[in-house]
Amino acid sequence: MFGRILVAARGKTAFNIIRTCRELDIESVAVYAEKDRQAPYLRLATDVICIGPRSVYQNESQILAAAEIGDVEAIHPGIGPLAINAHFAEICESHELAFVGPPSKVLARLTNKLEARRSAGEIDVPVLPASEEPVVEKSASLAIADEIGYPVLVRAIETGSGFGVRIAEDEQLLVDALTAAAGDLARPGGIYLEKYLPNARHIEVCVIADTHGHVVSLGERDESLQRGHRTLVAEAPAPGIAAQHSKAMQTAAIDFTRSLGFHGAGSVQFVLDGSGNFYFCGFRPVMTAMPSVTEAVTGIDMHSQELRIASGEPLEFSQEDVSISGAAIGCRITAEDPQKRFSPTGGTLSLFSPPSGRGIRVDTSVWTGMEVEPGAEGALAQITAHRMERGEAIAVLRVALDEIVLDGVTTTLPLVRDLFGHTRFVKGEVDTHFVEEYFAG
């Protein structure tokens, strides 16, 4: 096991990593921006190093310099852009610093969506029809869309490119999407087209793999409640999925993960239609933003496992040891205004009071008096409820959402409260269009 690592993350992710280090008797060196000087998690770290005034958590040279100053054995890049940066992972390898995540070559394959699709297809994991190469010319794109069949998705090939996913339901909307994406055609990797399944569910299978060839599934999560293709709510296990479909997805996820030589914690992403057919749509090569639901139903600490794996230790358990207990539902509360198309908000958090109670977990690193910069924060708080029955978990979470106080900043809290009381959610009948339909209705 490592003796000392650098934590190149912020917010609740940094808090959870540092806390896990303390539990494993690992010294942690936390880097921070000057504007985050008061962040509570910094008090838990063994040492702290300021690397700039603001927005410095992707600055490779500053982070590497901090690693040298901090005399660490490994760098934990968190779960943001740095964690999916194959170039940074390669630099760490060249400096003989352990990168807490997959090898750089594996990361490069997984962050290229066309390469990931090809890898899935090679081992017979179902994929949706798509362009096999980057689309460049508008006429060729229209021909491909006619062959695939509308609606189609216009997607960036490179994960983390900053290009938003666009849906085109007919030729004119595709022309509009391609026109809007004109500047993105020149980005590294470019864009491609993929068949879009309306009214489908977004299901992720959490996988964890060591460097000794062991791969284990920690079950599936439903992340269909989204806004702008970003998760609002996650729950495990996914409600209403037949046992044979769950088993088939988990088997496909394990086979795909093993075929890549991946190690670490990640999620294989699928879309699931109403007939139980599933299709690979991506691989998240880092821990999910909401590991709490998976940890609640399995009892497995994912941060602890990924640190053990990165240090070369084998998994402490096999697939037969994994069992799902009860139901867990988690939600993210962000500094955004749902009434203004989720535009970022900011201001002074004049009062923050988290909920508490049996079966409630709160992941946060905000505090009363904190200045929230528009677009700079991820989730202000993440609330997870765990109970033996799904209905009980929903009831407990609704009480927690009534208790939490986030004054001074416009947030998604009112929306999340409403969603958990909606009949379709309570029945487990939501899909990836649900939030759009909620506002349309």
BELNORDA-V486559 format. One record per run of one state. SS is the DSSP state (@ for helix, = for strand, . for the rest). FROM is the first residue (numbers start at 1). TO is the last residue. If there is no record, write none. Layout:
# BELNORDA-V486559
SS,FROM,TO
SS,FROM,TO
This chain:
# BELNORDA-V486559
.,1,3
=,4,7
.,8,10
@,11,23
.,24,26
=,27,32
.,33,33
@,34,36
.,37,39
@,40,43
.,44,46
=,47,50
.,51,59
@,60,70
.,71,73
=,74,76
.,77,80
@,81,84
.,85,85
@,86,94
.,95,97
=,98,99
.,100,103
@,104,110
.,111,111
=,112,112
@,113,122
.,123,126
=,127,127
.,128,129
=,130,130
.,131,134
=,135,135
.,136,137
@,138,148
.,149,151
=,152,156
.,157,157
=,158,158
.,159,165
=,166,168
.,169,170
@,171,180
.,181,181
@,182,186
.,187,190
=,191,195
.,196,200
=,201,209
.,210,214
=,215,222
.,223,225
=,226,227
.,228,229
=,230,231
.,232,232
=,233,236
.,237,242
@,243,260
.,261,263
=,264,272
.,273,277
=,278,284
.,285,291
@,292,298
.,299,301
@,302,310
.,311,318
@,319,321
.,322,326
=,327,334
.,335,335
=,336,337
@,338,340
.,341,342
=,343,344
.,345,346
=,347,348
.,349,350
=,351,353
.,354,359
=,360,364
.,365,370
=,371,372
.,373,378
=,379,387
.,388,389
@,390,403
.,404,404
=,405,407
.,408,412
@,413,420
.,421,422
@,423,426
.,427,433
@,434,440
.,441,441
